[in-house]
Amino acid sequence: MRYMLLMIPKGYESADAGAQPDPAQVAAMMRYNESLQRAGVLLAIDSLHPPASGARVHFTAGRARVVDGPFAEAKEVLGGYWLIQAQSREEAIAWATRCPASDDEVIEVRQVHEFGDFSPEVQAAAGDYFERVGKR
């Protein structure tokens, strides 16, 4: 099963577009990332720029509206993520608890939908798309 570990750093919602992390925290995080890689569970990893440099696309009545960041209504935003392979929710949570996160960070653990998780009706609606992109 695949799980996303979503980093939610408190205060990141109001960070400047060019905000940089603390080098000591980055070094500790790289050691954690190495442990995920050595264990063979790390599938993907990325850090995200602050919302001030992003945009949100809102949809109403079939029309898209773009709002540039920062987002006044944001209380929690993503700072980055890990995509890992784990045998269970408990294993994914165990990996999250090993992260050297600071006091102002939260990691949300979410299982990724696999094609087989969906009902036959949903699978039929998706057709062969997932097979064509290698996501079965």
N, C-alpha and C positions, 0 to 999 in steps of 0.2 A: 504494500500500500504506500502511496505517496502522501506526504504531509507537507504543508507550507508552515514554516515558522515565521510569523510576521512581526517584525520589530516595530513597536510603537513608542518612540521616544517623546515623553511629555515635554512640551515647550517647542517641539519641532514645527508645530503648526504656525508659529510666529517667527521662525528663524529667517534671517536674511537670505536672499538667493545665493550668495557666495559663502554661506556658513561652512566652516571646516570642523571636523571632529578633532578631539584631543589626541595627539600622537600616542600617548601612553595607552589610552583606551583602544586605539586602533591596533596596537601591538598585541594587546591581550586578546582582542577579537580574532586576530589572525592566528593565534595559537589555538583558539577554539575551532576556527574553520579548518585548520590542519588536522585536528582530532577527528572532525567529521569526515574529512577526506581519507585519512588513514583507516578509519573504520569501514570505509566503503559505502557510506550512506548518503553522502553529499551528491546531489544531482545538478543543482544550480544554485547560484548565489548572486545577489546584486544589492547595491546600495542605491538609494534614491535621492535625488536633489530635493531641497526643501520645497514645500508647496508654493512659496513665493515665485518660483520660476516655472510653475506648472500652469495647467488650465484644466477646467472641468467642463464637460459637455453635458448640458441638461436637455432632457427631452420632454416636450409637452405637445400633445395632440399631433404627434408625428413630425414635429419640427425640432431641430437642434438649435441650442443657444449656447455660445461659448462664454465662459466666465474665466478671466485670467486670475491667477493667484496673486497675493495670498487670499485665503478664504476666511472671511470674518466669522462664519458660523462653525468652522472646524474646531472640534474639541480634541480629537485624536486623529493623527495622520500616520501613514506608513513611512518609515525611514529606510526600510530594506527588507529583504526576505532571504530565507534559505528554502530550497526544495530538497527534501530528503526522502529516502526509501526506508521505511520502518515496518516491522512485523505487526505492530499494533499501535493504538492510540497511546497506550502507556509508555511504549518505547519512545515514541515521538516526544511525549511530554518529558521523559527522562533526559533526552538530548537537550531540550529547551532549558531544563533546570541547570544544566552545566554551563550555560552561556555566562560569560563574565559581564553581564549587563550592569549598568549603574542604577542607583536608586530611582532615577527618573525614567526608567525604561520598562516596558511591558512586552512580553512575547505572547502573541496569540497563536495557538496551534489549531490548524484546520486541515482536515483530510481533503485530498483532491478527488473529485469524482472520477471514477474509472467508467469506461463505456458500459461494462456489465452491471454497474450500479443502477442504471436507468431501466425503466419499464420497457417492454417490447414496443409499445406505442412511441415512446420517446426515441428509442433506437431506430425505429422505422423512419421517424421524422428527420433524424440526422443522416439517414442513408449511409453511404460509404465514406462520408467526409473524414471521420476519425481514422478509418483504415488508410485512406489516401495520405493523411498527414502523419501516420505512424503513431497514433495515440490510442490504439486499442489495447 
